[in-house]
Every structure is written in C-alpha cells, then in structure tokens.
Amino acid sequence: MPKLFKHIALLALASLLVGSCIENDIPYPLIFGEIIEFEVDGQTGEAQIDATARTISIEVADSVDLTQLRVSRFSINPEAKAPIQKGDIVSCVDSLPIVLETYQLYRWVLHAKQPFTPSVRLRGQIDEAQFDGDTIRVSVSSVSQTAIEELRLAPGNPVYTPALDDIDDFSQTVEIRVNSYGRTKRYVLVVKRGGDITIPSIEQFEVEGQLGEAQIDVKQRSISIEVSESTDLQQLRLAKLTLSEADATASVAVGDEISCVDSLLFSVFDVDGEEYPWKLYTKQQYTPVVRLKGQLGNFTINNDTIRVIVDNMAAARVEELRLAPGKPTYSPDPFGIADFTHPVDIDVSSYGKTHRYTLVVIECSGSVISVRTKQAEPSYTTATLWASIECCEAVQPYFEYRQQGETDWQSTAPGHIEAGAWDYTATLDALSMGTTYEYRAVAGSKTGSVLTFDTKPDPVISISTGAAEPSYTTCTLRASIECREAVQCYFEYRPESATNWLSTTPSPMDAGTGEYTATIDGLSMGTTYEYRAVAKSAVSQHQGNEQTFSTTPNPVESISTDAATPSLRTAELNGSISCREDVQVHFEHRQKGNDGVWQRTAAANIAAANAAPFAATISGLQPETTYEYRAVATSNVGEHHGNVMELTTESQITSISTGAADPWAKFAHVSAEVECREAVPMGFEYRQQGSPTWTQTATQMGAVGINAYTITITALQPNTTYEYRAVAIRNVGEKYGATLTFRTEAAPTVPNLGFNDWCSEETPGNYLWNDPYLYWKPWADGHEEFWQTKNRWLHVDRAAIQRRPSNVQRDNDAKQGAYAAKMVTAPYQGEGLGAIDWGGVFPGCIFTGTIEKLGNVGDEWKNVKLGRPYTGRPTTLSGWYKYSPVTINKTNNKHPKGKEHMGNPDTALIYIYLLDWSARTDKFLNDGETPAANEIVAFGEFMPSGTTSTYTQFNIKLNYSKTNVKPTHIIIYATSSRYGHWLTGGEGSTLWIDEFELGFDYVAP
C-alpha cells in the first residue's frame, strides 16, 4: 500500500475508534502516545524529544534534501500506533505532524533544522567574500577575467537563476535568484577589483541644449538627460564630463559629437585599464503644433488624423506646423498647400523614420459642426463617457444616459468647450453592476449616436455559511462561494452575547464555485459563538447566513495551587483539581526572579468526574531561596495552570554571633559561634574603622549543629581600631554576626637595637697605675642608659682591685650601620704590677639593665641588675651575629658546675624574657638569677655554636606562657660564653651582634 494511503487509512481508523468510544459511552484507559526514539539519515547529533510539548527537534547536514528524509530509527510506546515507521521517506521542509493513536489521538510535531554557511569563490578572488544581508561583495584581481568557481547560497539541492555557468559578465551588479524547497531568495553579487581599489564613476555629465541636471545612477552605471525639441539627437555635443577618479578615462570626451537617437553605450576605464560600461539615455521634449490661417480654437489628432476648423476654407493656409522633434522634413511642403477641400496626406521624416498624418480642414457653418458619441469605459458601478465635438463657437456639451429599456434619459452636468475640435468626457457613478446602459453626447442642437455599455457584474454570485466543526478552543468553519472573479474570503464570529464581530485572516479564492474553510483558535471552552461567511471584492461585500456553534467545555473545571511545606532543600507542594475527563497532574517550579524554564515533577493520573487533592515533593532546592510554583493539569487540549504561589526554603544558618577578640600589635584572635542546619564555610570579615571595604579571612567548614571557632587575623597595624564580624557563607550568600571592634596594641621598640649608639668613659689613674683606662657604654651621650655591659663593673671609681681593658666594645665590623657590639671572653684577673689572678674567665656580655658601683668584693654579683620597663608583646627577636669560639679552658673553683664543661667547645648565648613584675618591689634580677615561673610572660633563647665567620641571621620565637597578661619588663641578654656566670668559658671566645629587631607579626604555635 502506498505510504500516503496508509497514513490516511490509519488516521481514519483512529477517528473511527475514538468516535465509536464516545458514541457508545465506553470508558477507556488514559494511555499517552509517546515517541521514544527518532533519527533520520544525515542527522547530526541526537534528536531532542520533548514529551511535554510533544515535539521532536533534529538537525541535518546542509547537503541533505529535507523533502527526502529517510527515517532510520523510530520507536514509540507499545500501546501506541503511528502513521510512519522505520524506512519511510518523509518531508520536513515545514514542520511535520505525527499523530499517535492509543485510545485517543496525540499530535506530535517534527521540526528539522538545517544549519548552513553560504560560500562564494571566484577566479582571482583576493579575500573572503563579504555577506551584507542579501548583498555579496567579492574582491578579485581582474573583473573581466573572473568566473564563478564555487557558489553555494542555500542548503539541499538549490536551483539558481540564471544558471551559474551562464554568468560571465561581472562588470555590473549580478542578480542571482536561489530556489530551495520551493522558496526563492534574491541575492546581489557585487564584484570589485583589488580589495580596496575604488571603481571610477561619473560625477557630472552635460550636452549642449540639455534641460536641467543629468540623472546619474552609479549603481546601474546609467545617465538620463533631457534636451529641447529643437535639438538634433544625431549631433549632441558633449559639454561637460567629470570622473570620480583623477586617473580614470572615458571613451568619450568633452567636445565630442555623439548620437543618441537610441541609447548610447560608452566606457569608463580605471588606471589599470579595467573597463566599466555606461549607458546614456536621452529624452527629447516635443509638443505637436498645427496652426492654419483663420483657424478656430484647438485642433485634434486622433489615429494620425488631424482635424482643424477654419472660418474660410478658401483662405486657409498652413502658418505653423510641427509634427516631430529635431529637424523633421515634410512631404509635400505643407506651406505650399492651397486646397483643403479634401483631406491632405503629409509624410513627416525625423531621425530616419517617416510617419504619415492626414490633415482634415473643416469650414465652420452653424454653432456645432458635429457630435460623435465614442466608446465608453465602464467598470462595476462607474463609467467614463467620451465624445468628439467640433464647434464654431463655445458650447456646453453633456451626456444623456439610461438603463436599457427605460424611457426617460438622465443628464450629466453640462461642460464647457471653446470653438474648435475637442474631445469631451464625463464620468457616471452609482451605476448598477451587471446592467446595460444607453448613452449619447449632446452639444447645441446636435446629438450624437446612441451607444451602449455594460457595467461589470458583481464578482460574488452567491455565498452560503456552512456547518462548523468545533472543538475545545478551536473551530473549523465552512462556506460555499460562487464568484465570477477572485475575491477575498473570511469569516466573522463573536460570542453569542457580544456586539462586535471578530474576523479571520482573509484568503483569496479564484473564480468559480468552491468551498472555503478557516480554522479559528483561541476560543473559550464551553462557549456559544455566532458566525457567518464573508466574501469581499473590490466593489462589494456579501455576508452569508448567520449560524452558531458551541465549543467543548474545559476538561478541567478548576485547578488550585495550595500552600507548600518547605524545608532546607526540599518542599512538599499541594494542589487540588476538579475535572470532567481523565487528566494528568504535576507541579512546576522555578526560582523567583529567574524567568527560565519551569521544572516539573512526575505526573499522576486523576480520573474523570473527580475532585481531589494531590501533592508532590521537590528536592535539590537552594536554602533560603524563594521559589515560584504552580499546579498543572494536562488534558487533551493542553495544560491548565493553577495560581502561582511562592515558598521560601529554610536557611542553612540558625544563628551566628560574633565573639570577643584578643588583639595583639599586628594580629588578633577573634572568635564566633555559628549554629548550622547544614555544613557551611565559616570565617570573619574585618576592616579598619571607617574603611568602606571588608577583608575576608580564610574559612573553615562548620558542621551541623553548634560550632565555636577562633581565627587569627594577621597583617594588622599597631595602635589601630578595627571592626570585625563573623561570616558564614551559604549557597545564597553570606550571613553575618554582629559587628564589634578591637584596638591593636602598640609595638614599642627598645632603644639602640642596632647597636650604633655608643659613648666612652675613662677611669682615672690611682696609686697602682697612673694611666687611665677607656671603656665603652652602649648608649649615646645624654641618652637613656637602657643597655649595660660589665665593663663598668670592672672599671669602678675607687682603688681598683682589678684592672683590664673593656671586653665589650664598639666595633666597626657591622652588618649594617656604623657599628656592632663585640664581646670577648677574657681571663678573670687584674693587670699590671702585682696583678691578682682570681681564676676562671670574665665573658663579654650586653644586656638590658643597670650596674651599680661596687659595694664590697663579696657582693660583686649583686651589682648587675637585669631588666628594664617594657609593656609590648613581641613575638620574635631577630638579629645578626658572628661567632669565633674557643674550647672551654678556664673555670672558677667557686662554681664547681663549670668544671663539667671543661674541654668542650664554647657556646654563646642570646635570650629574651618578658616578665610581669607588677607584684615585685625590686624590679630587677641579679646576674645569673632565674625569674620565678609565675613572673614569666614569654621566653626565648638562641645559643650560637661553632665558628660563624660571616654575619648570619638568627630568629628567636618567644614562647608565651601567659597570653592574657601584659609584661612590665624586658630582659635581652647576649654573652660570648654561655656559662660565663660560673666564670667558665674559653679565653678569647668572641661574639659580634648587630641589628636586633623585635617582631610583632603572628607566629603559629
């Protein structure tokens, strides 16, 4: 069976089955017809199948013929039947309907898209063709030598007019029409030489005797001029010619004589000799003139016959005659004609062409010589009447007319003509269509012959409104129309209670008898409408009889969207429905403010004649987000939507609070508490008070429940007030705790950390030694004595027991700046005559503190007082050192522990204490004394060992045992021998230090 008949048969069978079910009131299940797979040969990619809209969208290659698509894959649900199957050939130039049959009919639509990129390649083409709408521009090396090598302007197998092989002249714009799938599109191909070379054109053109400006069409390369009737077209002298390009030339030049009896073809050449043809069109003004001696009024020319009225035939002579432009010749010579009692033939020759006129001269007798009724020009309800009237004096002519068979004549309004030969006309209106009329011209006492004319009959013979075929929201209307010529047909319709008619779009109907149909949509279901057919011609409009139809009631009586129950990422949606037929229900939702595609839930079945609630749970929602949702019912007529409602999901954050801060000089520990329903990143934002910009810290992931956390903010400025707040980062943005403030501590320094400031003091001579000794003090004259050395302990202002040079000195060998501190471990003995060797060594040391004058020999150690006031909280002590150690070779019997280190390499020592002496009376430590544990706020040390011959950086991290207490004093101590307080060390061990610095940046534990 041929495919077409098979499709018709299937559709007829489906209609019969559905009709039978309805007629016999047999219930049937609601089984949707669904297309599962679809593919055609030449398809690119997968078919997009939308079960909701019942559409299939495919793409095919541009070489595929859309009228011959072979179905290579096609599957539907088992309960359904389809009018096509695998292997069928289908056409999809337009959308293709596919109707599936179960117990009902389900209309699907196949849309085929054919992506296509046009291409053009000419011989000698310089660069890519430029497409500007329907205009194609191509640059070539030579226009005269080019040809089409490739041209593709439509997909499939298009037909080009003219054929591409026939196009060989590109000097002018080429129009190409492309027919693809029955549709024609026009392209214009513009070919130019050399990408940016300008084609020369004509800007000014003029000939002698020219009237007005020349009309120059650069696109068509044509010139139109007009000359007077006395100008000889065979000898036009070119008076002006201006080209757009200075180096262009033309085949004609100023001063040339040209002939333009017919159009003249000439050429313009560019600098390379490329030829561009132009065409000159010349129009010559001309008005015929006939004047005889004794002539009365005008003359007439009708069918080459010239009629002239004179008062005396015998005296008549030609005084002026002009029957052609230019310089015509006449035969016989009209000025030599003396006898006009008979018609005279005159031959007129102009530009090589001869034309014959007959001159008829009439001698005037009476007021009206002749009245001739001429053929009328009738239409449907109007007619233009003509007459020729010759008169010797002015008259008032008119026409008489009547329907054929009537007795009385009707008259037109009188006109007015002067003496002479004239054509007279008048127009009748309000005539009856398809009617024969008699008419005659009247002038003076003469009446022309009676002629007849027939008005055109009404184009519409009959129109009858037929039966309607209504559905839910559509209706097909029918009418029978008989017409003599093409008319416009449409229907008028309106709800039964309305006043104004609505109209369908008019469509043409050819002459003859036929049926006219139109389908109207957008109707209201369950509504009665009035309708009538209308046929409209240029002169009439006819309505058929009025009838009524009623659309099928809406399958869904009502559908309502009800309140939802949202949680964090899910929500339960509720709705209710009342329906006349079986329907399917679902919900649609989307984020509010996002006009994107609605997401739908799975469908559920609702039986006919039922009022029921229904619900569905949606997931994958964003927390703390507002969504729109609506209930939807799908029936045979499409989707029915309930009211749109809103829901807002719960927040990920139950609560968030900003806690207290622990600020230091350049960092602060901040705390917060966040309670979460879902794990979220948590952190802080901070800024200097008054700044518009917040800085966010790194975050840490909080768990479900209550999270207390602390984060350290670094890189702060000392003595500065900051704002801070806790932040939790949700899917929908940040949520903040309260904004609090803290102020960072000061970052106080210690004087002379670079060891560039020194002063010296000389001890006076005494009874044992007459020469004074010089020792160095680590502060500038007149400045605070923040640092001390034991040089002063060795050089006291009394009779010296010990005399030796300073073992802490200012040294020029500095890492940076002018000086460094140099410490040397020296023997513990006097110098000079009778020097006493006390045993052990006396190391070089420098420290923050003071030294009192020696009270007595037994209390010498109590004269060194370590510690100076300081309230900062640094985190590091850094600096530079060099060290040259000697093996420990000396100790003192008073300190037996020193003996344990004899023979070991000497080591230096640098340490720092931050102490809380707020409860002390004596705000110092003696040399060698260790602070009480409860007094230590922070401590750090570094012990240089081994030979370090170049300055090397060290960094001591302060370990805080109390972070909630601020110090009152600081001890920084450096010595060339670690065990020097036991008078133990290597004689000659030397330590250099320079550029100490207290750091306040955060250091991780």
Secondary structure as the mmCIF struct_conf table of DSSP 4:
data_model
#
loop_
_struct_conf.conf_type_id
_struct_conf.id
_struct_conf.beg_label_comp_id
_struct_conf.beg_label_asym_id
_struct_conf.beg_label_seq_id
_struct_conf.end_label_comp_id
_struct_conf.end_label_asym_id
_struct_conf.end_label_seq_id
HELX_RH_AL_P HELX_RH_AL_P1 LYS A 3 GLU A 23
TURN_TY1_P TURN_TY1_P1 ASN A 24 ASP A 25
STRN STRN1 ILE A 35 VAL A 40
TURN_TY1_P TURN_TY1_P2 ASP A 41 GLY A 42
STRN STRN2 GLN A 43 GLN A 43
BEND BEND1 GLY A 45 GLY A 45
STRN STRN3 GLN A 48 ASP A 50
TURN_TY1_P TURN_TY1_P3 ALA A 51 ARG A 54
STRN STRN4 THR A 55 GLU A 59
STRN STRN5 VAL A 60 VAL A 60
TURN_TY1_P TURN_TY1_P4 ASP A 62 SER A 63
BEND BEND2 VAL A 64 VAL A 64
HELX_RH_3T_P HELX_RH_3T_P1 LEU A 66 GLN A 68
STRN STRN6 LEU A 69 ILE A 76
TURN_TY1_P TURN_TY1_P5 PRO A 78 GLU A 79
STRN STRN7 LYS A 81 LYS A 81
BEND BEND3 PRO A 83 PRO A 83
TURN_TY1_P TURN_TY1_P6 LYS A 86 GLY A 87
STRN STRN8 ILE A 89 VAL A 90
BEND BEND4 VAL A 93 ASP A 94
STRN STRN9 LEU A 96 GLU A 101
BEND BEND5 THR A 102 GLN A 104
STRN STRN10 LEU A 105 LYS A 113
STRN STRN11 SER A 119 LEU A 122
TURN_TY1_P TURN_TY1_P7 ARG A 123 GLY A 124
STRN STRN12 GLN A 125 GLN A 125
BEND BEND6 ASP A 127 ASP A 127
STRN STRN13 GLN A 130 ASP A 132
TURN_TY1_P TURN_TY1_P8 GLY A 133 ASP A 134
STRN STRN14 THR A 135 VAL A 140
BEND BEND7 SER A 141 SER A 141
BEND BEND8 VAL A 143 VAL A 143
TURN_TY1_P TURN_TY1_P9 SER A 144 GLN A 145
STRN STRN15 ILE A 148 ARG A 152
BEND BEND9 ALA A 154 ASN A 157
STRN STRN16 VAL A 159 THR A 161
BEND BEND10 PRO A 162 PRO A 162
HELX_RH_3T_P HELX_RH_3T_P2 LEU A 164 ASP A 166
BEND BEND11 SER A 171 GLN A 172
STRN STRN17 VAL A 174 SER A 180
TURN_TY1_P TURN_TY1_P10 TYR A 181 GLY A 182
STRN STRN18 ARG A 183 ARG A 193
TURN_TY1_P TURN_TY1_P11 GLY A 194 ASP A 196
HELX_LH_PP_P HELX_LH_PP_P1 ILE A 197 PRO A 200
STRN STRN19 ILE A 202 VAL A 207
TURN_TY1_P TURN_TY1_P12 GLU A 208 GLY A 209
STRN STRN20 GLN A 210 GLN A 210
BEND BEND12 GLY A 212 GLY A 212
STRN STRN21 GLN A 215 ASP A 217
TURN_TY1_P TURN_TY1_P13 VAL A 218 ARG A 221
STRN STRN22 SER A 222 VAL A 227
TURN_TY1_P TURN_TY1_P14 GLU A 229 SER A 230
BEND BEND13 THR A 231 THR A 231
HELX_RH_3T_P HELX_RH_3T_P3 LEU A 233 GLN A 235
STRN STRN23 LEU A 236 LEU A 243
BEND BEND14 SER A 244 GLU A 245
TURN_TY1_P TURN_TY1_P15 ALA A 246 ASP A 247
STRN STRN24 THR A 249 ALA A 250
BEND BEND15 SER A 251 VAL A 252
TURN_TY1_P TURN_TY1_P16 VAL A 254 GLY A 255
STRN STRN25 GLU A 257 ILE A 258
BEND BEND16 VAL A 261 ASP A 262
STRN STRN26 LEU A 264 PHE A 269
TURN_TY1_P TURN_TY1_P17 VAL A 271 ASP A 272
STRN STRN27 GLU A 275 GLN A 284
STRN STRN28 VAL A 289 LEU A 292
TURN_TY1_P TURN_TY1_P18 LYS A 293 GLY A 294
STRN STRN29 GLN A 295 GLN A 295
BEND BEND17 GLY A 297 GLY A 297
STRN STRN30 ASN A 298 ASN A 298
STRN STRN31 THR A 300 ASN A 302
TURN_TY1_P TURN_TY1_P19 ASN A 303 ASP A 304
STRN STRN32 THR A 305 VAL A 310
BEND BEND18 ASP A 311 ASP A 311
TURN_TY1_P TURN_TY1_P20 MET A 313 ALA A 315
STRN STRN33 VAL A 318 ARG A 322
BEND BEND19 ALA A 324 LYS A 327
STRN STRN34 THR A 329 SER A 331
BEND BEND20 PRO A 332 PRO A 332
HELX_RH_3T_P HELX_RH_3T_P4 PRO A 334 GLY A 336
BEND BEND21 THR A 341 HIS A 342
STRN STRN35 VAL A 344 SER A 350
TURN_TY1_P TURN_TY1_P21 TYR A 351 GLY A 352
STRN STRN36 LYS A 353 GLU A 363
BEND BEND22 GLY A 366 SER A 367
STRN STRN37 VAL A 368 PRO A 378
BEND BEND23 TYR A 380 THR A 381
STRN STRN38 ALA A 383 CYS A 391
BEND BEND24 CYS A 392 GLU A 393
STRN STRN39 VAL A 395 VAL A 395
STRN STRN40 TYR A 398 GLN A 403
TURN_TY1_P TURN_TY1_P22 GLN A 404 GLY A 405
BEND BEND25 THR A 407 THR A 407
STRN STRN41 GLN A 410 SER A 411
HELX_LH_PP_P HELX_LH_PP_P2 THR A 412 PRO A 414
STRN STRN42 ILE A 417 ILE A 417
BEND BEND26 ALA A 419 ALA A 419
STRN STRN43 GLY A 420 LEU A 428
BEND BEND27 ALA A 430 ALA A 430
HELX_LH_PP_P HELX_LH_PP_P3 LEU A 431 SER A 432
TURN_TY1_P TURN_TY1_P23 MET A 433 GLY A 434
STRN STRN44 THR A 436 ALA A 443
TURN_TY1_P TURN_TY1_P24 GLY A 444 SER A 445
STRN STRN45 LYS A 446 THR A 447
HELX_LH_PP_P HELX_LH_PP_P4 GLY A 448 VAL A 450
STRN STRN46 LEU A 451 ASP A 454
HELX_LH_PP_P HELX_LH_PP_P5 THR A 455 ASP A 458
BEND BEND28 PRO A 459 PRO A 459
STRN STRN47 VAL A 460 THR A 465
STRN STRN48 GLU A 469 PRO A 470
BEND BEND29 TYR A 472 THR A 473
STRN STRN49 CYS A 475 CYS A 483
BEND BEND30 ARG A 484 GLU A 485
STRN STRN50 VAL A 487 PRO A 495
TURN_TY1_P TURN_TY1_P25 GLU A 496 SER A 497
BEND BEND31 THR A 499 ASN A 500
HELX_LH_PP_P HELX_LH_PP_P6 TRP A 501 TRP A 501
STRN STRN51 LEU A 502 SER A 503
HELX_LH_PP_P HELX_LH_PP_P7 THR A 504 PRO A 506
STRN STRN52 SER A 507 MET A 509
BEND BEND32 ALA A 511 ALA A 511
STRN STRN53 GLY A 512 ILE A 520
BEND BEND33 GLY A 522 GLY A 522
HELX_LH_PP_P HELX_LH_PP_P8 LEU A 523 SER A 524
TURN_TY1_P TURN_TY1_P26 MET A 525 GLY A 526
STRN STRN54 THR A 528 LYS A 536
BEND BEND34 ALA A 538 VAL A 539
STRN STRN55 GLN A 541 GLN A 543
STRN STRN56 GLN A 547 SER A 550
HELX_LH_PP_P HELX_LH_PP_P9 THR A 551 ASN A 554
BEND BEND35 PRO A 555 PRO A 555
STRN STRN57 VAL A 556 PRO A 566
BEND BEND36 LEU A 568 ARG A 569
STRN STRN58 ALA A 571 CYS A 579
BEND BEND37 ARG A 580 GLU A 581
STRN STRN59 VAL A 583 GLN A 591
TURN_TY1_P TURN_TY1_P27 LYS A 592 GLY A 593
BEND BEND38 GLY A 596 GLY A 596
HELX_LH_PP_P HELX_LH_PP_P10 VAL A 597 TRP A 598
STRN STRN60 GLN A 599 ARG A 600
HELX_LH_PP_P HELX_LH_PP_P11 THR A 601 ALA A 603
STRN STRN61 ALA A 604 ILE A 606
BEND BEND39 ALA A 608 ALA A 609
STRN STRN62 ASN A 610 ILE A 618
HELX_LH_PP_P HELX_LH_PP_P12 LEU A 621 GLN A 622
TURN_TY1_P TURN_TY1_P28 PRO A 623 GLU A 624
STRN STRN63 THR A 626 SER A 635
TURN_TY1_P TURN_TY1_P29 ASN A 636 VAL A 637
STRN STRN64 GLY A 638 HIS A 641
STRN STRN65 MET A 645 THR A 648
HELX_LH_PP_P HELX_LH_PP_P13 THR A 649 SER A 651
BEND BEND40 GLN A 652 GLN A 652
STRN STRN66 ILE A 653 PRO A 663
BEND BEND41 ALA A 665 LYS A 666
STRN STRN67 ALA A 668 CYS A 676
BEND BEND42 ARG A 677 GLU A 678
STRN STRN68 VAL A 680 GLN A 688
TURN_TY1_P TURN_TY1_P30 GLN A 689 GLY A 690
BEND BEND43 PRO A 692 PRO A 692
STRN STRN69 THR A 695 GLN A 696
HELX_LH_PP_P HELX_LH_PP_P14 THR A 697 ALA A 698
STRN STRN70 GLN A 700 GLY A 702
HELX_LH_PP_P HELX_LH_PP_P15 ALA A 703 ALA A 703
BEND BEND44 VAL A 704 VAL A 704
STRN STRN71 GLY A 705 ILE A 713
BEND BEND45 ALA A 715 ALA A 715
HELX_LH_PP_P HELX_LH_PP_P16 LEU A 716 GLN A 717
TURN_TY1_P TURN_TY1_P31 PRO A 718 ASN A 719
STRN STRN72 THR A 721 ARG A 730
TURN_TY1_P TURN_TY1_P32 ASN A 731 VAL A 732
STRN STRN73 GLY A 733 TYR A 736
STRN STRN74 LEU A 740 ARG A 743
HELX_LH_PP_P HELX_LH_PP_P17 THR A 744 ALA A 746
TURN_TY1_P TURN_TY1_P33 PRO A 751 GLY A 754
STRN STRN75 CYS A 759 THR A 763
HELX_LH_PP_P HELX_LH_PP_P18 PRO A 764 GLY A 765
BEND BEND46 TYR A 767 LEU A 768
BEND BEND47 ASP A 771 ASP A 771
STRN STRN76 TYR A 773 LYS A 777
BEND BEND48 PRO A 778 TRP A 779
TURN_TY1_P TURN_TY1_P34 ASP A 781 GLY A 782
BEND BEND49 HIS A 783 HIS A 783
STRN STRN77 TRP A 787 THR A 789
TURN_TY1_P TURN_TY1_P35 LYS A 790 LYS A 790
HELX_RH_AL_P HELX_RH_AL_P2 ASN A 791 LEU A 794
BEND BEND50 HIS A 795 HIS A 795
BEND BEND51 ASP A 797 ALA A 799
BEND BEND52 ILE A 801 ILE A 801
BEND BEND53 ASN A 807 ASN A 807
STRN STRN78 VAL A 808 ASP A 811
BEND BEND54 ASN A 812 ASN A 812
BEND BEND55 LYS A 815 ALA A 818
STRN STRN79 ALA A 820 VAL A 824
STRN STRN80 ALA A 826 GLN A 829
BEND BEND56 GLY A 832 GLY A 832
TURN_TY1_P TURN_TY1_P36 LEU A 833 GLY A 834
STRN STRN81 ASP A 837 PHE A 842
STRN STRN82 CYS A 845 ILE A 851
HELX_LH_PP_P HELX_LH_PP_P19 GLU A 852 LEU A 854
HELX_RH_3T_P HELX_RH_3T_P5 VAL A 857 ASN A 863
STRN STRN83 VAL A 864 LEU A 866
STRN STRN84 ARG A 868 PRO A 869
BEND BEND57 THR A 875 THR A 875
STRN STRN85 THR A 876 SER A 884
STRN STRN86 THR A 887 THR A 887
STRN STRN87 LYS A 890 LYS A 890
TURN_TY1_P TURN_TY1_P37 ASN A 893 LYS A 894
HELX_RH_3T_P HELX_RH_3T_P6 PRO A 896 HIS A 901
TURN_TY1_P TURN_TY1_P38 MET A 902 GLY A 903
BEND BEND58 ASN A 904 ASN A 904
STRN STRN88 PRO A 905 PRO A 905
HELX_LH_PP_P HELX_LH_PP_P20 ASP A 906 ASP A 906
STRN STRN89 THR A 907 THR A 907
STRN STRN90 LEU A 909 LEU A 915
TURN_TY1_P TURN_TY1_P39 SER A 918 ALA A 919
BEND BEND59 THR A 921 ASP A 922
STRN STRN91 LEU A 925 ASN A 926
TURN_TY1_P TURN_TY1_P40 ASP A 927 GLY A 928
HELX_LH_PP_P HELX_LH_PP_P21 GLU A 929 ALA A 932
HELX_RH_3T_P HELX_RH_3T_P7 ALA A 933 GLU A 935
STRN STRN92 ILE A 936 PHE A 942
STRN STRN93 SER A 945 SER A 945
BEND BEND60 GLY A 946 GLY A 946
STRN STRN94 THR A 948 LYS A 957
HELX_LH_PP_P HELX_LH_PP_P22 LEU A 958 LEU A 958
STRN STRN95 ASN A 959 TYR A 960
BEND BEND61 SER A 961 SER A 961
BEND BEND62 THR A 963 VAL A 965
BEND BEND63 THR A 968 THR A 968
STRN STRN96 HIS A 969 THR A 975
BEND BEND64 SER A 976 SER A 977
TURN_TY1_P TURN_TY1_P41 ARG A 978 TYR A 979
HELX_RH_3T_P HELX_RH_3T_P8 GLY A 980 TRP A 982
TURN_TY1_P TURN_TY1_P42 LEU A 983 LEU A 983
STRN STRN97 GLY A 985 GLY A 985
TURN_TY1_P TURN_TY1_P43 GLU A 987 GLY A 988
STRN STRN98 THR A 990 GLY A 999
BEND BEND65 ASP A 1001 ASP A 1001
#
